[in-house]
Amino acid sequence: MSVTRMFSRKVRGFRIVEVFGVGLLIAVVLTVYLGKTFAGKERNQIAEVEKNIAEEQDRVRLLKAEVAYLEQPARLERLSSQYLGLAPVAPKHETTLDALPALAHAAAPAPVTAAPVLAAQATAPAGEAAPAPVKTSTPTASGEAAAKGGRAP
């Protein structure tokens, strides 16, 4: 089949090239229409996501402002003194770094040995019970704090 014959051949009064061209034009128009429709839907989804992002950024900004308010030193000091009974540390309780080993050595409890208890049991008469051992307690961190001014760590 020659190319010139293809352009001149007719089907029901239309040339084949014209029918093919119209079919191709319809296919292109439908493709562009569908492409625009899908792009519009995606554009709407993007706008919705951007709106959600803006709302979340506003929420984050509000939460940061609330945290900044709640962490104000003056407010915390007022609440700690009002509800917990805490007070600022007195200057006499402050020390230097060089004095810490001496303070630790002075605050260390004396070691408890079992020798006095054993000696008391050995010297007790056979019919009598030995004296009860004396319990010693080591001060806890909260107990030391209470003794130093009522402030726990």
Rosetta silent file (secondary structure, phi, psi, omega in degrees, C-alpha in Angstrom):
SEQUENCE: MSVTRMFSRKVRGFRIVEVFGVGLLIAVVLTVYLGKTFAGKERNQIAEVEKNIAEEQDRVRLLKAEVAYLEQPARLERLSSQYLGLAPVAPKHETTLDALPALAHAAAPAPVTAAPVLAAQATAPAGEAAPAPVKTSTPTASGEAAAKGGRAP
SCORE:     score description
SCORE:     0.000 S_00000001
   1 L     0.000  134.270 -178.468    0.000    0.000    0.000 S_00000001
   2 L   -93.670  159.440 -176.385    1.416    3.372   -0.902 S_00000001
   3 H   -67.930  -38.364 -179.371    1.344    6.424    1.296 S_00000001
   4 H   -67.022  -34.432  179.200   -0.569    8.515   -1.235 S_00000001
   5 H   -69.069  -33.742  179.917   -3.218    5.863   -1.563 S_00000001
   6 H   -65.856  -36.263  179.617   -3.697    5.816    2.257 S_00000001
   7 H   -74.123  -22.018 -176.869   -4.418    9.555    2.273 S_00000001
   8 H   -99.267  -12.268 -178.656   -6.915    9.266   -0.524 S_00000001
   9 L   -71.920  140.208 -176.778   -8.819    6.160    0.644 S_00000001
  10 E  -123.230  146.028  173.893  -12.269    6.865    2.052 S_00000001
  11 E  -126.891  117.675 -178.201  -14.562    5.020    4.393 S_00000001
  12 L    51.972   35.908  174.711  -18.200    6.178    4.327 S_00000001
  13 L    90.492    1.487  176.934  -17.167    9.480    2.860 S_00000001
  14 E  -116.979  141.213  175.837  -14.312   10.235    5.307 S_00000001
  15 E   -73.291  147.977 -178.515  -10.662    9.768    4.629 S_00000001
  16 H   -61.424  -37.126  179.815   -8.937    7.306    6.982 S_00000001
  17 H   -63.526  -39.490  179.555   -6.373    9.937    7.971 S_00000001
  18 H   -67.292  -41.071  177.893   -9.148   12.290    9.085 S_00000001
  19 H   -63.566  -45.121  178.446  -10.818    9.572   11.178 S_00000001
  20 H   -61.618  -41.968  179.459   -7.468    8.652   12.750 S_00000001
  21 H   -63.649  -42.392  178.538   -6.726   12.357   13.468 S_00000001
  22 H   -65.963  -41.968  177.408  -10.125   12.922   15.144 S_00000001
  23 H   -61.766  -42.913  177.910   -9.668    9.779   17.264 S_00000001
  24 H   -65.398  -39.320  178.007   -6.202   10.938   18.291 S_00000001
  25 H   -63.887  -42.442  178.566   -7.550   14.419   19.131 S_00000001
  26 H   -63.400  -41.591  179.635  -10.315   12.932   21.331 S_00000001
  27 H   -63.410  -42.305  179.122   -7.749   10.749   23.146 S_00000001
  28 H   -65.252  -43.534  179.925   -5.497   13.760   23.810 S_00000001
  29 H   -61.756  -44.397  178.508   -8.434   15.882   25.051 S_00000001
  30 H   -63.937  -39.903  179.156   -9.554   13.108   27.447 S_00000001
  31 H   -63.550  -43.647  178.817   -6.002   12.631   28.726 S_00000001
  32 H   -65.447  -41.545  179.397   -5.602   16.343   29.434 S_00000001
  33 H   -62.228  -46.824  179.285   -9.017   16.494   31.132 S_00000001
  34 H   -64.944  -39.370  177.807   -8.236   13.509   33.388 S_00000001
  35 H   -61.644  -43.564  177.879   -4.788   14.919   34.174 S_00000001
  36 H   -65.305  -38.924 -179.824   -6.295   18.255   35.221 S_00000001
  37 H   -63.610  -47.020  179.373   -8.926   16.512   37.350 S_00000001
  38 H   -65.803  -37.621  178.375   -6.334   14.435   39.226 S_00000001
  39 H   -65.537  -37.722  177.253   -4.070   17.458   39.645 S_00000001
  40 H   -63.679  -41.245  177.815   -6.976   19.442   41.122 S_00000001
  41 H   -63.927  -43.585  178.837   -7.675   16.687   43.652 S_00000001
  42 H   -64.828  -38.335  178.207   -4.015   16.561   44.647 S_00000001
  43 H   -62.020  -40.021  177.241   -3.928   20.350   44.915 S_00000001
  44 H   -65.662  -40.310  177.630   -6.893   20.204   47.321 S_00000001
  45 H   -64.648  -41.216  178.375   -5.166   17.526   49.397 S_00000001
  46 H   -63.493  -41.462  178.249   -1.981   19.605   49.535 S_00000001
  47 H   -63.039  -38.762  179.138   -3.968   22.651   50.644 S_00000001
  48 H   -66.931  -41.853  178.387   -5.621   20.590   53.392 S_00000001
  49 H   -64.785  -41.553  178.159   -2.264   19.257   54.617 S_00000001
  50 H   -63.419  -37.164  176.671   -0.800   22.782   54.622 S_00000001
  51 H   -64.967  -42.429  176.997   -3.802   23.973   56.639 S_00000001
  52 H   -63.192  -39.415  178.001   -3.255   21.154   59.151 S_00000001
  53 H   -62.715  -44.096  179.826    0.437   22.055   59.386 S_00000001
  54 H   -63.250  -40.264  177.955   -0.437   25.694   60.083 S_00000001
  55 H   -64.356  -41.447  179.365   -2.912   24.645   62.807 S_00000001
  56 H   -67.047  -37.317  177.261   -0.302   22.379   64.426 S_00000001
  57 H   -64.209  -39.805  175.934    2.285   25.171   64.310 S_00000001
  58 H   -62.472  -41.938  179.531   -0.189   27.459   66.088 S_00000001
  59 H   -64.218  -42.245  178.225   -0.792   24.746   68.678 S_00000001
  60 H   -63.079  -41.507  178.753    2.964   24.261   69.198 S_00000001
  61 H   -61.979  -42.401  178.339    3.395   28.012   69.600 S_00000001
  62 H   -65.348  -41.229  179.279    0.635   28.104   72.226 S_00000001
  63 H   -66.011  -37.950  176.858    2.117   25.139   74.098 S_00000001
  64 H   -64.675  -39.671  177.636    5.569   26.756   74.107 S_00000001
  65 H   -64.931  -39.198  178.894    4.045   29.933   75.506 S_00000001
  66 H   -66.251  -41.268  177.742    2.267   27.918   78.200 S_00000001
  67 H   -63.519  -42.006  178.753    5.493   26.114   79.134 S_00000001
  68 H   -61.566  -39.003  177.615    7.329   29.430   79.319 S_00000001
  69 H   -66.949  -45.041 -176.402    4.643   30.750   81.679 S_00000001
  70 H   -68.907  -23.419 -178.287    4.657   27.630   83.843 S_00000001
  71 L   -97.263   13.520  178.313    8.468   27.645   84.140 S_00000001
  72 L   -63.405  128.968 -177.714    8.796   31.235   85.335 S_00000001
  73 H   -58.317  -40.040 -179.168   11.221   31.246   88.270 S_00000001
  74 H   -63.980  -40.168  179.113    9.116   33.670   90.329 S_00000001
  75 H   -66.062  -44.998  179.692    6.029   31.490   89.889 S_00000001
  76 H   -63.598  -38.985  179.094    7.919   28.316   90.808 S_00000001
  77 H   -64.872  -42.943  179.517    9.427   29.983   93.878 S_00000001
  78 H   -63.251  -44.768 -179.789    5.999   31.170   95.018 S_00000001
  79 H   -66.414  -40.223 -178.913    4.447   27.718   94.529 S_00000001
  80 H   -66.874  -36.433  178.436    7.311   25.902   96.260 S_00000001
  81 H   -76.247  -33.306 -177.174    7.091   28.133   99.309 S_00000001
  82 H   -73.966  -48.236 -173.224    3.276   28.072   99.357 S_00000001
  83 H   -96.683  -31.833 -175.377    2.628   24.334   98.896 S_00000001
  84 H  -105.039  -11.162 -179.549    5.879   22.621   99.881 S_00000001
  85 L    71.250   23.985  179.681    7.135   24.993  102.528 S_00000001
  86 L   -83.913  152.540  179.149   10.520   25.326  100.823 S_00000001
  87 L  -136.942  162.470  177.060   12.700   28.371  101.315 S_00000001
  88 L   -61.092  153.132  179.706   15.909   29.653   99.743 S_00000001
  89 L   -70.840  132.507  178.738   19.122   28.124  101.059 S_00000001
  90 L   -71.744  147.731 -179.131   20.639   30.171  103.842 S_00000001
  91 H   -59.759  -27.352 -179.106   24.161   31.478  103.190 S_00000001
  92 H   -70.268  -14.658  179.194   25.507   29.563  106.196 S_00000001
  93 H   -92.645   -2.556  179.234   24.660   26.298  104.367 S_00000001
  94 L   -88.808  151.750 -179.081   26.782   27.147  101.357 S_00000001
  95 L  -145.094  174.926  178.732   30.355   25.910  101.047 S_00000001
  96 L  -100.638  168.549 -179.704   33.261   25.877   98.636 S_00000001
  97 L   -66.658  -35.438 -179.236   34.484   23.010   96.527 S_00000001
  98 L   -68.316  -27.041 -176.920   37.656   22.656   98.609 S_00000001
  99 L   -86.345   -5.782 -177.366   35.663   22.177  101.832 S_00000001
 100 H   -63.183  -43.400  179.499   33.549   19.265  100.525 S_00000001
 101 H   -61.515  -37.451  178.923   35.945   16.443  101.551 S_00000001
 102 H   -66.942  -39.239  178.247   36.084   17.775  105.108 S_00000001
 103 H   -66.679  -39.075  179.342   32.282   17.985  105.276 S_00000001
 104 H   -66.310  -39.504  179.877   31.908   14.451  103.931 S_00000001
 105 H   -68.213  -38.146 -179.094   34.380   13.116  106.492 S_00000001
 106 H   -71.641  -30.741 -176.852   32.648   14.941  109.353 S_00000001
 107 H   -88.827   -6.609 -178.515   29.179   13.706  108.338 S_00000001
 108 L   -68.661  133.081  179.429   30.215   10.037  107.929 S_00000001
 109 L   -73.813  152.883  178.728   28.579    7.806  110.587 S_00000001
 110 L   -71.827  141.130 -179.330   30.784    5.760  112.912 S_00000001
 111 L   -67.162  141.190 -179.607   31.019    2.082  111.931 S_00000001
 112 L   -97.165  127.896  178.741   28.858   -0.244  114.021 S_00000001
 113 L  -112.677  158.912 -179.204   30.578   -3.391  115.294 S_00000001
 114 L   -91.348   -3.395 -175.458   29.072   -6.513  116.785 S_00000001
 115 H   -60.310  -45.650 -179.318   31.729   -6.876  119.517 S_00000001
 116 H   -63.554  -34.466 -179.018   29.821   -5.074  122.319 S_00000001
 117 H   -69.580  -42.104  179.240   26.711   -7.156  121.680 S_00000001
 118 H   -65.719  -39.616  179.429   28.655  -10.433  121.734 S_00000001
 119 H   -65.341  -38.000  179.727   30.484   -9.433  124.912 S_00000001
 120 H   -67.865  -36.462  178.914   27.177   -8.615  126.623 S_00000001
 121 H   -70.086  -35.726 -177.875   25.727  -11.977  125.642 S_00000001
 122 H   -71.024  -32.222 -177.247   28.784  -13.833  126.890 S_00000001
 123 H   -89.722   -4.059 -179.188   28.723  -12.151  130.319 S_00000001
 124 L   -72.973  141.023  177.304   24.988  -12.627  130.915 S_00000001
 125 L   -62.391  158.929 -173.703   24.087  -15.177  133.614 S_00000001
 126 L   -63.648  -34.011 -176.976   22.710  -18.489  132.381 S_00000001
 127 L   -86.481  -13.979 -175.983   19.159  -17.889  133.560 S_00000001
 128 L  -103.640  152.821  177.116   18.838  -14.330  132.305 S_00000001
 129 L   -80.920  149.267  178.181   18.376  -13.088  128.784 S_00000001
 130 L   -71.419  151.230  178.359   21.089  -11.019  127.210 S_00000001
 131 L   -62.946  147.810 -179.417   20.386   -7.329  126.820 S_00000001
 132 L   -68.149  140.517  178.706   18.816   -6.383  123.521 S_00000001
 133 L   -65.625  148.178  179.935   21.241   -4.947  120.973 S_00000001
 134 L   -85.074  126.579  179.674   21.095   -1.220  120.471 S_00000001
 135 L   -88.306  131.302  174.317   19.872   -0.267  117.022 S_00000001
 136 L  -115.526  143.230  179.596   21.642    2.560  115.317 S_00000001
 137 L  -118.532  145.757  176.065   20.292    4.176  112.238 S_00000001
 138 L   -91.796  139.346 -179.104   22.147    6.017  109.544 S_00000001
 139 L   -67.755  138.029  177.186   20.669    9.326  108.547 S_00000001
 140 L   -88.650  171.320 -179.488   18.965    9.314  105.183 S_00000001
 141 H   -61.877  -40.512 -179.091   19.179   12.068  102.633 S_00000001
 142 H   -72.917  -33.242  177.798   15.731   13.351  103.545 S_00000001
 143 H   -67.640  -41.041  176.855   16.516   13.086  107.272 S_00000001
 144 H   -63.630  -39.729 -179.851   19.730   15.078  106.830 S_00000001
 145 H   -64.984  -40.241  179.655   17.833   17.637  104.825 S_00000001
 146 H   -64.680  -37.113 -179.835   15.198   17.933  107.524 S_00000001
 147 H   -71.244  -28.330 -177.412   17.899   18.433  110.127 S_00000001
 148 H   -87.989   -7.601  178.436   19.610   21.098  108.029 S_00000001
 149 L   151.561   11.102  175.232   16.599   23.239  107.414 S_00000001
 150 L    79.150   23.191 -178.062   13.633   21.222  106.191 S_00000001
 151 L  -121.835  119.061  179.799   14.633   21.082  102.576 S_00000001
 152 L   -88.640  153.333  179.723   14.798   17.735  100.773 S_00000001
 153 L   -68.978    0.000    0.000   16.944   17.227   97.646 S_00000001
